Amino acid sequence: MSSSSSSCSKTESVEDKVAKFEIFINDVLKDSLKQISTALDVINEQISELEEVRNTVETMSRLEYDLPVGKPLKTRVNVGCDFFMQANADVRTFLVCVGLGYYVEYTKDETLAHVQIRTKLLKERADELRDKGARVRAQITLALHCIQNVQGL
């Protein structure tokens, strides 16, 4: 009878270990992976916005050369709820959001330099997050192998 009770306690101990590994995988590692994925999505969105700014600046700069000297670019601006107003745009300078709702007036070259530097920094951060995500996925795989070893599979 004592041998059956000891085998029962070994089974419970294996089940406890497996449960702890599963809790660790689901509560810690998968949550960490989700946070990394969310942060990576935000960074990729910011990179996309910066590329959009670069394309807009280059397009506006090309328009500047097509305009007669001293003539502003006439455009329509959506002021909300699909109501448009005519606007005259100065295509020599650009207001660039530098963060926290602050805008800086830049020339074309300054704007493109700002976009290039900011994009480089964001891409480096995205690479760091991808590496961190790969490490977390490796930890999940290792934890799954540990579960297999504990179960004797």
PAFI-393025 format. One record per residue: x, y, z of N, C-alpha, C, O in turn; residue number from 1. Coordinates in Angstrom, 2 decimals, padded with zeros to 5 digits. Example, Ala and Ser with C-alpha at 12.3 -4.5 7.8 and 13.67 -1.06 7.14 Angstrom:
<nodes>
      n_px      n_py      n_pz     ca_px     ca_py     ca_pz      c_px      c_py      c_pz      o_px      o_py      o_pz   seq
    013.19   -005.69    007.80    012.30   -004.50    007.80    013.20   -003.30    007.80    014.24   -003.32    008.46     1
    012.85   -002.25    007.08    013.67   -001.06    007.14    012.90    000.03    007.87    013.41    001.14    008.04     2
</nodes>
This chain:
<nodes>
      n_px      n_py      n_pz     ca_px     ca_py     ca_pz      c_px      c_py      c_pz      o_px      o_py      o_pz   seq
    000.81   -001.19    000.00    000.00    000.00    000.00    000.86    001.26    000.00    000.49    002.28   -000.58     1
    001.99    001.19    000.65    002.86    002.35    000.67    003.44    002.64   -000.70    003.69    003.80   -001.02     2
    003.66    001.60   -001.53    004.20    001.85   -002.86    003.19    002.56   -003.75    003.57    003.39   -004.58     3
    001.90    002.25   -003.58    000.89    002.93   -004.39    000.73    004.38   -003.95    000.50    005.26   -004.78     4
    000.85    004.65   -002.66    000.73    006.04   -002.20    001.94    006.85   -002.63    001.80    008.04   -002.91     5
    003.14    006.26   -002.70    004.31    007.00   -003.15    004.23    007.27   -004.64    004.66    008.34   -005.09     6
    003.70    006.31   -005.43    003.56    006.57   -006.86    002.50    007.62   -007.11    002.61    008.40   -008.05     7
    001.49    007.66   -006.28    000.43    008.68   -006.40    001.01    010.06   -006.11    000.68    011.02   -006.80     8
    001.88    010.18   -005.09    002.48    011.47   -004.77    003.45    011.90   -005.86    003.58    013.10   -006.12     9
    004.14    010.93   -006.51    005.01    011.29   -007.64    004.19    011.84   -008.79    004.59    012.81   -009.44    10
    003.04    011.21   -009.05    002.16    011.67   -010.11    001.66    013.08   -009.81    001.63    013.93   -010.70    11
    001.28    013.32   -008.58    000.82    014.65   -008.22    001.95    015.66   -008.34    001.73    016.79   -008.78    12
    003.14    015.26   -007.97    004.25    016.19   -008.05    004.58    016.51   -009.51    004.93    017.64   -009.83    13
    004.47    015.50   -010.39    004.68    015.74   -011.82    003.60    016.66   -012.35    003.87    017.60   -013.11    14
    002.36    016.39   -011.94    001.24    017.24   -012.38    001.40    018.66   -011.86    001.08    019.62   -012.56    15
    001.90    018.80   -010.64    002.13    020.14   -010.08    003.20    020.88   -010.86    003.06    022.06   -011.17    16
    004.28    020.16   -011.19    005.36    020.78   -011.97    004.86    021.22   -013.34    005.16    022.32   -013.80    17
    004.10    020.33   -014.00    003.55    020.66   -015.32    002.63    021.86   -015.21    002.68    022.76   -016.06    18
    001.80    021.89   -014.18    000.88    023.02   -014.00    001.65    024.33   -013.79    001.27    025.37   -014.32    19
    002.74    024.27   -013.02    003.55    025.48   -012.79    004.18    025.96   -014.10    004.21    027.16   -014.38    20
    004.69    025.01   -014.92    005.26    025.39   -016.21    004.19    026.01   -017.11    004.43    027.02   -017.78    21
    003.01    025.40   -017.12    001.94    025.94   -017.97    001.50    027.32   -017.52    001.24    028.19   -018.35    22
    001.41    027.52   -016.22    001.06    028.84   -015.69    002.13    029.86   -016.08    001.82    030.97   -016.49    23
    003.39    029.46   -015.95    004.49    030.36   -016.32    004.42    030.71   -017.80    004.59    031.87   -018.18    24
    004.18    029.71   -018.64    004.10    029.96   -020.09    002.93    030.89   -020.40    003.09    031.89   -021.10    25
    001.76    030.57   -019.86    000.56    031.34   -020.22    000.50    032.72   -019.58    000.09    033.68   -020.23    26
    000.90    032.83   -018.31    000.76    034.10   -017.60    001.94    035.04   -017.79    001.77    036.26   -017.81    27
    003.12    034.48   -017.92    004.32    035.33   -017.99    004.84    035.47   -019.42    004.91    036.57   -019.96    28
    005.19    034.34   -020.02    005.85    034.39   -021.32    004.92    034.86   -022.43    005.30    035.71   -023.24    29
    003.72    034.31   -022.49    002.79    034.73   -023.56    002.36    036.18   -023.37    002.16    036.89   -024.36    30
    002.20    036.63   -022.14    001.87    038.02   -021.88    003.01    038.94   -022.32    002.78    039.99   -022.92    31
    004.23    038.53   -022.02    005.40    039.29   -022.44    005.47    039.36   -023.97    005.76    040.42   -024.53    32
    005.21    038.25   -024.63    005.23    038.21   -026.09    004.15    039.12   -026.67    004.36    039.76   -027.70    33
    002.99    039.16   -026.03    001.90    040.02   -026.48    002.28    041.50   -026.35    002.01    042.30   -027.25    34
    002.92    041.86   -025.23    003.35    043.25   -025.03    004.41    043.65   -026.06    004.38    044.76   -026.58    35
    005.33    042.73   -026.35    006.37    043.01   -027.35    005.72    043.21   -028.72    006.09    044.13   -029.45    36
    004.77    042.37   -029.05    004.07    042.47   -030.34    003.33    043.80   -030.45    003.35    044.43   -031.50    37
    002.68    044.22   -029.38    001.95    045.49   -029.38    002.92    046.66   -029.55    002.65    047.58   -030.32    38
    004.03    046.63   -028.83    005.03    047.70   -028.95    005.62    047.74   -030.36    005.87    048.82   -030.90    39
    005.83    046.58   -030.94    006.37    046.50   -032.30    005.36    047.07   -033.31    005.76    047.74   -034.26    40
    004.08    046.80   -033.10    003.05    047.36   -033.98    003.04    048.89   -033.91    002.92    049.56   -034.93    41
    003.19    049.44   -032.70    003.21    050.89   -032.53    004.41    051.49   -033.26    004.29    052.51   -033.94    42
    005.57    050.85   -033.11    006.78    051.37   -033.77    006.64    051.29   -035.28    007.02    052.22   -035.99    43
    006.11    050.18   -035.78    005.93    050.05   -037.23    004.95    051.09   -037.76    005.13    051.59   -038.87    44
    003.94    051.43   -036.98    003.00    052.47   -037.37    003.70    053.83   -037.42    003.46    054.62   -038.33    45
    004.56    054.10   -036.45    005.31    055.36   -036.43    006.26    055.45   -037.63    006.40    056.51   -038.23    46
    006.90    054.34   -037.96    007.80    054.32   -039.12    007.00    054.60   -040.38    007.44    055.36   -041.25    47
    005.82    054.00   -040.49    004.95    054.22   -041.65    004.55    055.69   -041.74    004.54    056.26   -042.84    48
    004.21    056.30   -040.62    003.85    057.72   -040.61    005.02    058.59   -041.05    004.83    059.56   -041.78    49
    006.22    058.25   -040.61    007.40    059.02   -041.02    007.66    058.89   -042.52    008.05    059.86   -043.17    50
    007.45    057.69   -043.05    007.61    057.50   -044.50    006.58    058.33   -045.26    006.86    058.87   -046.33    51
    005.38    058.43   -044.69    004.33    059.25   -045.29    004.74    060.73   -045.28    004.52    061.44   -046.26    52
    005.34    061.17   -044.18    005.83    062.56   -044.10    006.91    062.79   -045.15    006.89    063.81   -045.84    53
    007.84    061.85   -045.28    008.91    061.99   -046.27    008.32    062.10   -047.68    008.73    062.96   -048.46    54
    007.37    061.23   -047.99    006.75    061.27   -049.32    006.02    062.58   -049.56    006.07    063.13   -050.66    55
    005.34    063.08   -048.54    004.61    064.34   -048.66    005.58    065.50   -048.89    005.32    066.36   -049.74    56
    006.68    065.52   -048.15    007.67    066.60   -048.30    008.27    066.57   -049.70    008.44    067.61   -050.33    57
    008.59    065.38   -050.17    009.17    065.29   -051.52    008.16    065.71   -052.58    008.52    066.38   -053.55    58
    006.90    065.33   -052.41    005.87    065.73   -053.37    005.67    067.24   -053.34    005.59    067.88   -054.39    59
    005.59    067.81   -052.15    005.41    069.26   -052.03    006.61    070.00   -052.61    006.44    071.07   -053.21    60
    007.80    069.47   -052.44    008.99    070.12   -052.99    008.96    070.11   -054.51    009.39    071.07   -055.14    61
    008.47    069.02   -055.09    008.34    068.98   -056.55    007.30    069.99   -057.02    007.47    070.61   -058.07    62
    006.23    070.15   -056.26    005.20    071.12   -056.62    005.74    072.55   -056.58    005.31    073.40   -057.36    63
    006.67    072.80   -055.67    007.24    074.14   -055.53    007.92    074.57   -056.83    007.85    075.74   -057.22    64
    008.58    073.63   -057.50    009.28    073.97   -058.74    008.31    074.20   -059.90    008.65    074.88   -060.86    65
    007.12    073.63   -059.82    006.13    073.79   -060.87    005.34    075.10   -060.74    004.69    075.53   -061.69    66
    005.39    075.71   -059.56    004.62    076.94   -059.32    005.36    078.15   -059.88    006.59    078.20   -059.86    67
    004.61    079.11   -060.39    005.26    080.37   -060.79    005.86    081.05   -059.56    005.35    080.90   -058.45    68
    006.93    081.79   -059.77    007.62    082.45   -058.66    006.67    083.40   -057.94    005.99    084.21   -058.57    69
    006.65    083.29   -056.61    005.83    084.17   -055.79    004.38    083.73   -055.65    003.63    084.35   -054.91    70
    003.97    082.69   -056.34    002.60    082.19   -056.24    002.52    081.08   -055.20    003.32    080.15   -055.23    71
    001.56    081.18   -054.27    001.40    080.09   -053.29    000.66    078.91   -053.92   -000.02    079.04   -054.94    72
    000.80    077.77   -053.30    000.06    076.58   -053.73   -001.36    076.69   -053.20   -001.57    076.83   -052.00    73
   -002.33    076.63   -054.10   -003.72    076.69   -053.68   -004.22    075.26   -053.52   -004.00    074.40   -054.38    74
   -004.88    075.03   -052.40   -005.37    073.68   -052.11   -006.67    073.77   -051.32   -007.09    074.84   -050.89    75
   -007.30    072.61   -051.14   -008.49    072.53   -050.29   -008.10    071.73   -049.06   -007.41    070.72   -049.15    76
   -008.57    072.20   -047.89   -008.24    071.55   -046.63   -009.55    071.12   -045.96   -010.49    071.90   -045.84    77
   -009.59    069.87   -045.53   -010.75    069.35   -044.82   -010.68    069.90   -043.38   -009.74    069.58   -042.64    78
   -011.66    070.70   -043.00   -011.67    071.29   -041.66   -012.55    070.49   -040.71   -012.78    070.91   -039.58    79
   -013.04    069.36   -041.17   -013.84    068.48   -040.32   -015.21    068.22   -040.93   -015.80    069.09   -041.56    80
   -015.68    067.04   -040.73   -017.01    066.62   -041.22   -017.14    066.84   -042.72   -018.22    067.19   -043.21    81
   -016.07    066.65   -043.45   -016.03    066.82   -044.91   -016.43    068.22   -045.36   -017.02    068.39   -046.42    82
   -016.11    069.23   -044.55   -016.23    070.62   -044.95   -014.84    071.08   -045.36   -013.87    070.91   -044.63    83
   -014.76    071.67   -046.56   -013.47    072.06   -047.10   -013.36    073.57   -047.21   -014.35    074.26   -047.46    84
   -012.13    074.06   -047.03   -011.84    075.48   -047.21   -010.66    075.58   -048.17   -009.79    074.72   -048.21    85
   -010.66    076.66   -048.92   -009.52    076.90   -049.79   -008.38    077.44   -048.93   -008.59    078.27   -048.04    86
   -007.17    076.96   -049.22   -006.01    077.41   -048.45   -004.84    077.66   -049.39   -004.71    077.02   -050.43    87
   -004.01    078.60   -049.00   -002.75    078.84   -049.70   -001.64    078.24   -048.84   -001.47    078.61   -047.68    88
   -000.90    077.32   -049.42    000.13    076.62   -048.65    001.52    077.10   -049.04    001.83    077.29   -050.21    89
    002.34    077.30   -048.01    003.76    077.63   -048.23    004.49    076.30   -048.29    004.55    075.58   -047.29    90
    005.06    075.97   -049.43    005.71    074.66   -049.60    007.21    074.73   -049.35    007.93    073.77   -049.62    91
    007.70    075.88   -048.83    009.12    076.00   -048.53    009.45    075.53   -047.12    010.58    075.12   -046.85    92
    008.47    075.60   -046.22    008.69    075.17   -044.83    007.60    074.18   -044.43    006.51    074.16   -045.00    93
    007.93    073.38   -043.43    007.01    072.34   -042.98    006.97    072.34   -041.46    008.00    072.50   -040.80    94
    005.78    072.16   -040.90    005.63    072.00   -039.46    005.66    070.50   -039.17    004.82    069.75   -039.66    95
    006.62    070.09   -038.35    006.81    068.68   -038.05    006.57    068.46   -036.56    007.15    069.15   -035.72    96
    005.72    067.49   -036.26    005.47    067.14   -034.86    006.69    066.40   -034.33    007.07    065.35   -034.85    97
    007.30    066.95   -033.28    008.50    066.33   -032.71    008.18    065.57   -031.43    009.08    065.05   -030.77    98
    006.91    065.52   -031.07    006.48    064.76   -029.90    005.78    065.63   -028.89    006.02    066.84   -028.80    99
    004.91    065.00   -028.13    004.16    065.67   -027.06    003.37    066.88   -027.56    003.15    067.83   -026.81   100
    002.96    066.83   -028.82    002.15    067.91   -029.37    002.92    069.15   -029.76    002.31    070.18   -030.06   101
    004.24    069.09   -029.77    005.07    070.22   -030.17    005.46    070.11   -031.63    005.83    069.04   -032.11   102
    005.36    071.23   -032.33    005.70    071.27   -033.75    006.87    072.22   -033.95    006.97    073.26   -033.29   103
    007.74    071.84   -034.87    008.89    072.68   -035.21    008.82    072.98   -036.70    008.52    072.10   -037.51   104
    009.09    074.22   -037.06    009.09    074.60   -038.46    010.46    074.29   -039.05    011.48    074.81   -038.60   105
    010.46    073.43   -040.05    011.69    072.98   -040.71    011.65    073.33   -042.19    010.59    073.47   -042.79   106
    012.85    073.45   -042.75    012.95    073.52   -044.21    012.85    072.09   -044.74    012.78    071.14   -043.97   107
    012.84    071.97   -046.05    012.74    070.64   -046.67    013.89    069.75   -046.20    013.67    068.61   -045.79   108
    015.11    070.25   -046.28    016.28    069.45   -045.91    016.27    069.07   -044.43    016.60    067.95   -044.07   109
    015.89    070.01   -043.57    015.80    069.73   -042.14    014.73    068.68   -041.85    014.92    067.79   -041.02   110
    013.61    068.79   -042.55    012.53    067.82   -042.36    012.98    066.43   -042.76    012.77    065.46   -042.03   111
    013.61    066.33   -043.92    014.08    065.01   -044.39    015.15    064.44   -043.47    015.19    063.23   -043.25   112
    016.02    065.30   -042.93    017.04    064.83   -041.98    016.38    064.33   -040.69    016.76    063.29   -040.16   113
    015.38    065.07   -040.20    014.65    064.66   -039.00    013.98    063.31   -039.22    014.07    062.42   -038.37   114
    013.32    063.16   -040.36    012.62    061.90   -040.68    013.62    060.76   -040.76    013.36    059.67   -040.26   115
    014.75    061.00   -041.39    015.76    059.95   -041.56    016.32    059.50   -040.20    016.43    058.30   -039.94   116
    016.65    060.44   -039.34    017.21    060.10   -038.02    016.17    059.38   -037.17    016.46    058.37   -036.54   117
    014.95    059.92   -037.16    013.88    059.31   -036.36    013.55    057.89   -036.86    013.33    056.99   -036.05   118
    013.53    057.71   -038.16    013.27    056.39   -038.74    014.37    055.41   -038.35    014.09    054.26   -038.01   119
    015.60    055.86   -038.41    016.73    054.99   -038.04    016.60    054.54   -036.58    016.78    053.36   -036.28   120
    016.29    055.48   -035.69    016.14    055.14   -034.28    014.98    054.16   -034.05    015.09    053.22   -033.27   121
    013.87    054.39   -034.75    012.72    053.50   -034.59    013.02    052.11   -035.14    012.59    051.11   -034.57   122
    013.75    052.04   -036.25    014.10    050.73   -036.81    015.03    049.96   -035.88    014.92    048.75   -035.74   123
    015.95    050.68   -035.23    016.84    050.03   -034.25    016.02    049.49   -033.08    016.26    048.38   -032.61   124
    015.06    050.28   -032.61    014.19    049.83   -031.51    013.34    048.63   -031.94    013.14    047.71   -031.15   125
    012.86    048.64   -033.17    012.08    047.51   -033.69    012.94    046.25   -033.75    012.47    045.15   -033.43   126
    014.20    046.39   -034.16    015.10    045.24   -034.20    015.33    044.68   -032.79    015.35    043.46   -032.60   127
    015.49    045.57   -031.82    015.65    045.13   -030.43    014.42    044.36   -029.95    014.54    043.32   -029.30   128
    013.24    044.87   -030.30    012.01    044.19   -029.89    011.86    042.84   -030.58    011.40    041.88   -029.96   129
    012.25    042.76   -031.86    012.19    041.46   -032.55    013.12    040.46   -031.89    012.76    039.29   -031.72   130
    014.32    040.91   -031.51    015.26    040.02   -030.82    014.69    039.57   -029.47    014.79    038.40   -029.10   131
    014.11    040.50   -028.76    013.50    040.17   -027.46    012.36    039.17   -027.65    012.22    038.24   -026.86   132
    011.56    039.36   -028.68    010.47    038.43   -028.99    011.00    037.04   -029.32    010.41    036.04   -028.92   133
    012.10    036.99   -030.05    012.71    035.69   -030.39    013.20    034.99   -029.13    013.09    033.77   -029.00   134
    013.76    035.77   -028.19    014.22    035.16   -026.93    013.04    034.61   -026.12    013.13    033.53   -025.54   135
    011.93    035.35   -026.10    010.75    034.89   -025.37    010.19    033.63   -026.02    009.80    032.69   -025.32   136
    010.14    033.59   -027.36    009.67    032.38   -028.05    010.58    031.21   -027.75    010.11    030.08   -027.61   137
    011.88    031.46   -027.66    012.83    030.39   -027.30    012.57    029.90   -025.87    012.65    028.71   -025.59   138
    012.25    030.83   -024.98    011.94    030.44   -023.59    010.66    029.60   -023.54    010.57    028.66   -022.75   139
    009.69    029.94   -024.36    008.46    029.14   -024.42    008.77    027.74   -024.91    008.29    026.76   -024.34   140
    009.58    027.63   -025.95    009.97    026.32   -026.47    010.71    025.52   -025.42    010.47    024.33   -025.25   141
    011.62    026.17   -024.70    012.37    025.50   -023.64    011.44    025.02   -022.53    011.59    023.91   -022.03   142
    010.48    025.84   -022.16    009.53    025.45   -021.11    008.68    024.27   -021.57    008.37    023.39   -020.77   143
    008.30    024.24   -022.85    007.54    023.11   -023.37    008.38    021.83   -023.35    007.86    020.75   -023.06   144
    009.67    021.95   -023.67    010.57    020.78   -023.59    010.72    020.31   -022.14    010.80    019.11   -021.88   145
    010.75    021.25   -021.23    010.84    020.88   -019.81    009.59    020.12   -019.37    009.67    019.16   -018.60   146
    008.44    020.56   -019.87    007.20    019.84   -019.54    007.27    018.40   -020.07    006.87    017.46   -019.39   147
    007.77    018.26   -021.28    007.91    016.92   -021.86    008.85    016.06   -021.03    008.58    014.88   -020.80   148
    009.96    016.64   -020.59    010.93    015.88   -019.77    010.32    015.48   -018.43    010.51    014.36   -017.97   149
    009.58    016.40   -017.81    008.95    016.09   -016.52    007.93    014.96   -016.67    007.82    014.09   -015.81   150
    007.20    014.99   -017.78    006.19    013.97   -018.02    006.80    012.66   -018.51    006.13    011.63   -018.55   151
    008.08    012.70   -018.90    008.76    011.51   -019.37    008.40    011.14   -020.80    008.45    009.96   -021.17   152
    008.04    012.12   -021.61    007.66    011.86   -023.01    008.88    011.89   -023.90    008.75    011.70   -025.11   153
</nodes>
